[in-house]
Amino acid sequence: RADQLASTSLLLGVAACVLLVLGLLIPYVILAALPASIAAMITGGSALRNKTSLVGKAKTGKALGLGALIAFGVLLIAAVILVSSFY
């Protein structure tokens, strides 16, 4: 079970990053990156707590999820600054 969580974490982390980049081109797709990144971090942490043998996958999934979450926040702040500069 823990190995499945590690693989799921990696898949969700990659999906979060892809959705983040794709969201720059297609409106509203970027919002799907937020739950994917949170789910990647949760499943990666759960896999590590359950002593998975795929530690690298779990840590990479958590890192990708955290990176996507931080990038989402930075893009959100940049968008707020950009919109507020017009008013």
N, CA, C and O atoms as CSV, one atom per row, in Angstrom:
chain,resi,resn,atom,element,x,y,z
A,1,ARG,N,N,0.835,-1.203,0.000
A,1,ARG,CA,C,0.000,0.000,0.000
A,1,ARG,C,C,0.869,1.252,0.000
A,1,ARG,O,O,0.561,2.218,-0.698
A,2,ALA,N,N,1.943,1.245,0.771
A,2,ALA,CA,C,2.806,2.419,0.853
A,2,ALA,C,C,3.511,2.682,-0.471
A,2,ALA,O,O,3.748,3.835,-0.832
A,3,ASP,N,N,3.843,1.630,-1.188
A,3,ASP,CA,C,4.487,1.815,-2.493
A,3,ASP,C,C,3.527,2.434,-3.503
A,3,ASP,O,O,3.940,3.223,-4.353
A,4,GLN,N,N,2.253,2.078,-3.412
A,4,GLN,CA,C,1.252,2.694,-4.282
A,4,GLN,C,C,1.096,4.177,-3.967
A,4,GLN,O,O,0.920,4.995,-4.870
A,5,LEU,N,N,1.162,4.517,-2.687
A,5,LEU,CA,C,1.072,5.927,-2.298
A,5,LEU,C,C,2.270,6.718,-2.828
A,5,LEU,O,O,2.119,7.862,-3.256
A,6,ALA,N,N,3.452,6.114,-2.799
A,6,ALA,CA,C,4.640,6.791,-3.309
A,6,ALA,C,C,4.521,7.042,-4.813
A,6,ALA,O,O,4.853,8.125,-5.294
A,7,SER,N,N,4.051,6.045,-5.544
A,7,SER,CA,C,3.868,6.213,-6.992
A,7,SER,C,C,2.788,7.246,-7.296
A,7,SER,O,O,2.918,8.035,-8.232
A,8,THR,N,N,1.733,7.236,-6.506
A,8,THR,CA,C,0.659,8.223,-6.687
A,8,THR,C,C,1.159,9.623,-6.399
A,8,THR,O,O,0.786,10.574,-7.085
A,9,SER,N,N,2.001,9.754,-5.389
A,9,SER,CA,C,2.560,11.059,-5.052
A,9,SER,C,C,3.398,11.607,-6.201
A,9,SER,O,O,3.298,12.785,-6.544
A,10,LEU,N,N,4.213,10.759,-6.785
A,10,LEU,CA,C,5.030,11.191,-7.917
A,10,LEU,C,C,4.153,11.587,-9.102
A,10,LEU,O,O,4.403,12.604,-9.749
A,11,LEU,N,N,3.133,10.790,-9.386
A,11,LEU,CA,C,2.229,11.092,-10.493
A,11,LEU,C,C,1.508,12.415,-10.265
A,11,LEU,O,O,1.399,13.229,-11.183
A,12,LEU,N,N,1.017,12.636,-9.051
A,12,LEU,CA,C,0.315,13.885,-8.745
A,12,LEU,C,C,1.258,15.088,-8.774
A,12,LEU,O,O,0.864,16.176,-9.193
A,13,GLY,N,N,2.489,14.897,-8.333
A,13,GLY,CA,C,3.454,15.989,-8.377
A,13,GLY,C,C,3.777,16.419,-9.799
A,13,GLY,O,O,3.849,17.611,-10.099
A,14,VAL,N,N,3.970,15.437,-10.666
A,14,VAL,CA,C,4.230,15.748,-12.075
A,14,VAL,C,C,2.994,16.392,-12.703
A,14,VAL,O,O,3.108,17.340,-13.480
A,15,ALA,N,N,1.821,15.875,-12.364
A,15,ALA,CA,C,0.580,16.445,-12.909
A,15,ALA,C,C,0.391,17.885,-12.445
A,15,ALA,O,O,-0.062,18.731,-13.216
A,16,ALA,N,N,0.735,18.167,-11.196
A,16,ALA,CA,C,0.603,19.533,-10.685
A,16,ALA,C,C,1.511,20.489,-11.453
A,16,ALA,O,O,1.107,21.600,-11.792
A,17,CYS,N,N,2.727,20.055,-11.722
A,17,CYS,CA,C,3.655,20.907,-12.471
A,17,CYS,C,C,3.184,21.107,-13.917
A,17,CYS,O,O,3.281,22.209,-14.457
A,18,VAL,N,N,2.682,20.053,-14.530
A,18,VAL,CA,C,2.180,20.162,-15.900
A,18,VAL,C,C,0.965,21.082,-15.953
A,18,VAL,O,O,0.846,21.917,-16.850
A,19,LEU,N,N,0.069,20.924,-14.990
A,19,LEU,CA,C,-1.115,21.784,-14.955
A,19,LEU,C,C,-0.741,23.243,-14.704
A,19,LEU,O,O,-1.394,24.152,-15.217
A,20,LEU,N,N,0.295,23.461,-13.927
A,20,LEU,CA,C,0.745,24.824,-13.656
A,20,LEU,C,C,1.263,25.483,-14.935
A,20,LEU,O,O,0.930,26.632,-15.224
A,21,VAL,N,N,2.063,24.767,-15.685
A,21,VAL,CA,C,2.601,25.310,-16.939
A,21,VAL,C,C,1.490,25.434,-17.981
A,21,VAL,O,O,1.426,26.423,-18.712
A,22,LEU,N,N,0.625,24.440,-18.046
A,22,LEU,CA,C,-0.482,24.477,-18.997
A,22,LEU,C,C,-1.460,25.591,-18.653
A,22,LEU,O,O,-2.106,26.150,-19.540
A,23,GLY,N,N,-1.570,25.912,-17.381
A,23,GLY,CA,C,-2.454,26.983,-16.948
A,23,GLY,C,C,-2.018,28.358,-17.403
A,23,GLY,O,O,-2.824,29.288,-17.429
A,24,LEU,N,N,-0.762,28.498,-17.761
A,24,LEU,CA,C,-0.294,29.776,-18.299
A,24,LEU,C,C,-0.818,30.007,-19.715
A,24,LEU,O,O,-0.883,31.142,-20.187
A,25,LEU,N,N,-1.186,28.925,-20.377
A,25,LEU,CA,C,-1.679,29.020,-21.751
A,25,LEU,C,C,-3.200,28.947,-21.835
A,25,LEU,O,O,-3.817,29.613,-22.666
A,26,ILE,N,N,-3.794,28.140,-20.975
A,26,ILE,CA,C,-5.244,27.930,-21.000
A,26,ILE,C,C,-5.829,28.442,-19.684
A,26,ILE,O,O,-5.442,27.971,-18.614
A,27,PRO,N,N,-6.742,29.386,-19.749
A,27,PRO,CA,C,-7.300,29.940,-18.505
A,27,PRO,C,C,-8.002,28.888,-17.651
A,27,PRO,O,O,-8.585,27.940,-18.177
A,28,TYR,N,N,-7.943,29.055,-16.371
A,28,TYR,CA,C,-8.608,28.249,-15.349
A,28,TYR,C,C,-8.036,26.857,-15.169
A,28,TYR,O,O,-8.425,26.172,-14.223
A,29,VAL,N,N,-7.147,26.409,-16.013
A,29,VAL,CA,C,-6.523,25.097,-15.818
A,29,VAL,C,C,-5.553,25.171,-14.647
A,29,VAL,O,O,-5.292,24.174,-13.975
A,30,ILE,N,N,-5.024,26.363,-14.414
A,30,ILE,CA,C,-4.060,26.539,-13.338
A,30,ILE,C,C,-4.685,26.248,-11.968
A,30,ILE,O,O,-3.978,25.894,-11.024
A,31,LEU,N,N,-5.995,26.395,-11.864
A,31,LEU,CA,C,-6.663,26.123,-10.595
A,31,LEU,C,C,-6.639,24.637,-10.243
A,31,LEU,O,O,-6.746,24.286,-9.068
A,32,ALA,N,N,-6.502,23.772,-11.219
A,32,ALA,CA,C,-6.417,22.335,-10.965
A,32,ALA,C,C,-5.059,21.938,-10.388
A,32,ALA,O,O,-4.919,20.856,-9.818
A,33,ALA,N,N,-4.066,22.806,-10.533
A,33,ALA,CA,C,-2.744,22.513,-9.983
A,33,ALA,C,C,-2.745,22.584,-8.462
A,33,ALA,O,O,-1.950,21.904,-7.815
A,34,LEU,N,N,-3.611,23.383,-7.891
A,34,LEU,CA,C,-3.657,23.538,-6.444
A,34,LEU,C,C,-4.050,22.241,-5.727
A,34,LEU,O,O,-3.301,21.805,-4.853
A,35,PRO,N,N,-5.176,21.601,-6.045
A,35,PRO,CA,C,-5.482,20.342,-5.353
A,35,PRO,C,C,-4.518,19.210,-5.696
A,35,PRO,O,O,-4.266,18.339,-4.864
A,36,ALA,N,N,-3.979,19.215,-6.914
A,36,ALA,CA,C,-3.026,18.170,-7.283
A,36,ALA,C,C,-1.748,18.277,-6.471
A,36,ALA,O,O,-1.191,17.260,-6.057
A,37,SER,N,N,-1.273,19.502,-6.237
A,37,SER,CA,C,-0.052,19.674,-5.463
A,37,SER,C,C,-0.270,19.329,-3.996
A,37,SER,O,O,0.604,18.735,-3.364
A,38,ILE,N,N,-1.413,19.691,-3.454
A,38,ILE,CA,C,-1.706,19.354,-2.060
A,38,ILE,C,C,-1.836,17.843,-1.902
A,38,ILE,O,O,-1.337,17.275,-0.930
A,39,ALA,N,N,-2.500,17.191,-2.848
A,39,ALA,CA,C,-2.646,15.733,-2.787
A,39,ALA,C,C,-1.299,15.036,-2.929
A,39,ALA,O,O,-1.070,14.004,-2.298
A,40,ALA,N,N,-0.401,15.585,-3.749
A,40,ALA,CA,C,0.933,14.997,-3.904
A,40,ALA,C,C,1.710,15.060,-2.596
A,40,ALA,O,O,2.403,14.110,-2.231
A,41,MET,N,N,1.593,16.170,-1.899
A,41,MET,CA,C,2.301,16.305,-0.626
A,41,MET,C,C,1.710,15.375,0.433
A,41,MET,O,O,2.449,14.789,1.225
A,42,ILE,N,N,0.406,15.239,0.452
A,42,ILE,CA,C,-0.239,14.379,1.445
A,42,ILE,C,C,0.092,12.909,1.193
A,42,ILE,O,O,0.444,12.184,2.124
A,43,THR,N,N,-0.019,12.470,-0.054
A,43,THR,CA,C,0.254,11.061,-0.341
A,43,THR,C,C,1.739,10.728,-0.183
A,43,THR,O,O,2.086,9.620,0.225
A,44,GLY,N,N,2.603,11.669,-0.500
A,44,GLY,CA,C,4.034,11.438,-0.294
A,44,GLY,C,C,4.383,11.313,1.179
A,44,GLY,O,O,5.164,10.445,1.568
A,45,GLY,N,N,3.806,12.177,1.989
A,45,GLY,CA,C,4.045,12.093,3.433
A,45,GLY,C,C,3.487,10.825,4.025
A,45,GLY,O,O,4.104,10.223,4.904
A,46,SER,N,N,2.327,10.411,3.557
A,46,SER,CA,C,1.720,9.169,4.043
A,46,SER,C,C,2.560,7.962,3.646
A,46,SER,O,O,2.714,7.027,4.431
A,47,ALA,N,N,3.099,7.976,2.445
A,47,ALA,CA,C,3.951,6.869,2.004
A,47,ALA,C,C,5.218,6.795,2.847
A,47,ALA,O,O,5.664,5.703,3.197
A,48,LEU,N,N,5.795,7.931,3.172
A,48,LEU,CA,C,7.002,7.935,4.000
A,48,LEU,C,C,6.702,7.475,5.429
A,48,LEU,O,O,7.507,6.773,6.043
A,49,ARG,N,N,5.552,7.871,5.948
A,49,ARG,CA,C,5.178,7.434,7.298
A,49,ARG,C,C,4.925,5.932,7.350
A,49,ARG,O,O,5.183,5.293,8.370
A,50,ASN,N,N,4.423,5.368,6.256
A,50,ASN,CA,C,4.127,3.937,6.202
A,50,ASN,C,C,5.331,3.111,5.770
A,50,ASN,O,O,5.187,1.930,5.454
A,51,LYS,N,N,6.502,3.709,5.752
A,51,LYS,CA,C,7.767,3.011,5.459
A,51,LYS,C,C,7.768,2.352,4.080
A,51,LYS,O,O,7.889,1.133,3.955
A,52,THR,N,N,7.630,3.184,3.056
A,52,THR,CA,C,7.660,2.677,1.697
A,52,THR,C,C,9.081,2.293,1.293
A,52,THR,O,O,10.052,2.826,1.830
A,53,SER,N,N,9.191,1.383,0.363
A,53,SER,CA,C,10.502,1.038,-0.173
A,53,SER,C,C,10.887,1.978,-1.316
A,53,SER,O,O,12.037,1.989,-1.754
A,54,LEU,N,N,9.929,2.759,-1.796
A,54,LEU,CA,C,10.155,3.720,-2.881
A,54,LEU,C,C,10.292,5.128,-2.302
A,54,LEU,O,O,9.499,6.018,-2.608
A,55,VAL,N,N,11.288,5.309,-1.478
A,55,VAL,CA,C,11.475,6.581,-0.777
A,55,VAL,C,C,11.748,7.711,-1.764
A,55,VAL,O,O,11.281,8.833,-1.570
A,56,GLY,N,N,12.492,7.423,-2.804
A,56,GLY,CA,C,12.811,8.446,-3.799
A,56,GLY,C,C,11.573,8.976,-4.504
A,56,GLY,O,O,11.440,10.180,-4.723
A,57,LYS,N,N,10.676,8.076,-4.855
A,57,LYS,CA,C,9.439,8.505,-5.509
A,57,LYS,C,C,8.596,9.363,-4.573
A,57,LYS,O,O,8.041,10.381,-4.985
A,58,ALA,N,N,8.501,8.947,-3.312
A,58,ALA,CA,C,7.686,9.687,-2.350
A,58,ALA,C,C,8.260,11.082,-2.106
A,58,ALA,O,O,7.515,12.062,-2.068
A,59,LYS,N,N,9.568,11.175,-1.942
A,59,LYS,CA,C,10.199,12.480,-1.693
A,59,LYS,C,C,10.124,13.377,-2.925
A,59,LYS,O,O,9.921,14.585,-2.807
A,60,THR,N,N,10.287,12.787,-4.100
A,60,THR,CA,C,10.199,13.576,-5.327
A,60,THR,C,C,8.779,14.087,-5.544
A,60,THR,O,O,8.587,15.228,-5.964
A,61,GLY,N,N,7.790,13.255,-5.260
A,61,GLY,CA,C,6.397,13.686,-5.382
A,61,GLY,C,C,6.078,14.819,-4.420
A,61,GLY,O,O,5.399,15.781,-4.778
A,62,LYS,N,N,6.582,14.692,-3.179
A,62,LYS,CA,C,6.370,15.763,-2.210
A,62,LYS,C,C,7.054,17.049,-2.650
A,62,LYS,O,O,6.486,18.134,-2.522
A,63,ALA,N,N,8.270,16.929,-3.167
A,63,ALA,CA,C,9.017,18.113,-3.601
A,63,ALA,C,C,8.344,18.788,-4.798
A,63,ALA,O,O,8.254,20.015,-4.849
A,64,LEU,N,N,7.875,17.993,-5.753
A,64,LEU,CA,C,7.185,18.570,-6.906
A,64,LEU,C,C,5.878,19.238,-6.487
A,64,LEU,O,O,5.524,20.298,-7.005
A,65,GLY,N,N,5.168,18.619,-5.554
A,65,GLY,CA,C,3.938,19.220,-5.054
A,65,GLY,C,C,4.207,20.533,-4.338
A,65,GLY,O,O,3.484,21.510,-4.532
A,66,LEU,N,N,5.240,20.560,-3.514
A,66,LEU,CA,C,5.589,21.794,-2.812
A,66,LEU,C,C,6.057,22.864,-3.781
A,66,LEU,O,O,5.706,24.035,-3.632
A,67,GLY,N,N,6.853,22.469,-4.780
A,67,GLY,CA,C,7.306,23.431,-5.782
A,67,GLY,C,C,6.163,24.018,-6.577
A,67,GLY,O,O,6.145,25.217,-6.855
A,68,ALA,N,N,5.211,23.183,-6.944
A,68,ALA,CA,C,4.045,23.668,-7.690
A,68,ALA,C,C,3.195,24.587,-6.822
A,68,ALA,O,O,2.645,25.575,-7.310
A,69,LEU,N,N,3.088,24.265,-5.542
A,69,LEU,CA,C,2.311,25.102,-4.628
A,69,LEU,C,C,2.967,26.470,-4.453
A,69,LEU,O,O,2.281,27.492,-4.448
A,70,ILE,N,N,4.281,26.494,-4.312
A,70,ILE,CA,C,5.001,27.762,-4.181
A,70,ILE,C,C,4.898,28.575,-5.468
A,70,ILE,O,O,4.678,29.786,-5.429
A,71,ALA,N,N,5.058,27.902,-6.611
A,71,ALA,CA,C,4.951,28.605,-7.893
A,71,ALA,C,C,3.543,29.159,-8.099
A,71,ALA,O,O,3.376,30.248,-8.648
A,72,PHE,N,N,2.529,28.409,-7.659
A,72,PHE,CA,C,1.148,28.891,-7.744
A,72,PHE,C,C,0.984,30.159,-6.917
A,72,PHE,O,O,0.352,31.117,-7.360
A,73,GLY,N,N,1.550,30.162,-5.725
A,73,GLY,CA,C,1.470,31.346,-4.870
A,73,GLY,C,C,2.172,32.546,-5.477
A,73,GLY,O,O,1.654,33.662,-5.433
A,74,VAL,N,N,3.348,32.320,-6.043
A,74,VAL,CA,C,4.094,33.415,-6.672
A,74,VAL,C,C,3.324,33.969,-7.867
A,74,VAL,O,O,3.249,35.185,-8.047
A,75,LEU,N,N,2.754,33.085,-8.681
A,75,LEU,CA,C,1.967,33.549,-9.824
A,75,LEU,C,C,0.714,34.289,-9.379
A,75,LEU,O,O,0.301,35.251,-10.026
A,76,LEU,N,N,0.110,33.853,-8.290
A,76,LEU,CA,C,-1.075,34.531,-7.768
A,76,LEU,C,C,-0.728,35.931,-7.273
A,76,LEU,O,O,-1.460,36.886,-7.535
A,77,ILE,N,N,0.384,36.051,-6.561
A,77,ILE,CA,C,0.820,37.372,-6.086
A,77,ILE,C,C,1.166,38.279,-7.259
A,77,ILE,O,O,0.827,39.463,-7.254
A,78,ALA,N,N,1.842,37.724,-8.268
A,78,ALA,CA,C,2.181,38.519,-9.450
A,78,ALA,C,C,0.929,38.979,-10.183
A,78,ALA,O,O,0.878,40.105,-10.678
A,79,ALA,N,N,-0.072,38.122,-10.256
A,79,ALA,CA,C,-1.322,38.503,-10.921
A,79,ALA,C,C,-2.047,39.600,-10.151
A,79,ALA,O,O,-2.603,40.518,-10.754
A,80,VAL,N,N,-2.044,39.511,-8.831
A,80,VAL,CA,C,-2.686,40.545,-8.016
A,80,VAL,C,C,-1.964,41.873,-8.180
A,80,VAL,O,O,-2.608,42.916,-8.294
A,81,ILE,N,N,-0.643,41.850,-8.193
A,81,ILE,CA,C,0.127,43.086,-8.380
A,81,ILE,C,C,-0.128,43.665,-9.766
A,81,ILE,O,O,-0.281,44.877,-9.918
A,82,LEU,N,N,-0.174,42.809,-10.768
A,82,LEU,CA,C,-0.401,43.256,-12.136
A,82,LEU,C,C,-1.786,43.878,-12.285
A,82,LEU,O,O,-1.933,44.930,-12.907
A,83,VAL,N,N,-2.799,43.230,-11.716
A,83,VAL,CA,C,-4.163,43.756,-11.821
A,83,VAL,C,C,-4.309,45.043,-11.031
A,83,VAL,O,O,-4.973,45.973,-11.487
A,84,SER,N,N,-3.697,45.115,-9.849
A,84,SER,CA,C,-3.842,46.312,-9.032
A,84,SER,C,C,-3.073,47.508,-9.594
A,84,SER,O,O,-3.382,48.652,-9.260
A,85,SER,N,N,-2.097,47.262,-10.425
A,85,SER,CA,C,-1.339,48.357,-11.013
A,85,SER,C,C,-2.153,49.099,-12.091
A,85,SER,O,O,-1.827,50.233,-12.442
A,86,PHE,N,N,-3.183,48.472,-12.599
A,86,PHE,CA,C,-4.018,49.117,-13.599
A,86,PHE,C,C,-5.058,50.034,-12.994
A,86,PHE,O,O,-5.665,50.832,-13.708
A,87,TYR,N,N,-5.282,49.935,-11.668
A,87,TYR,CA,C,-6.316,50.748,-11.031
A,87,TYR,C,C,-5.718,51.761,-10.172
A,87,TYR,O,O,-6.436,52.544,-9.549
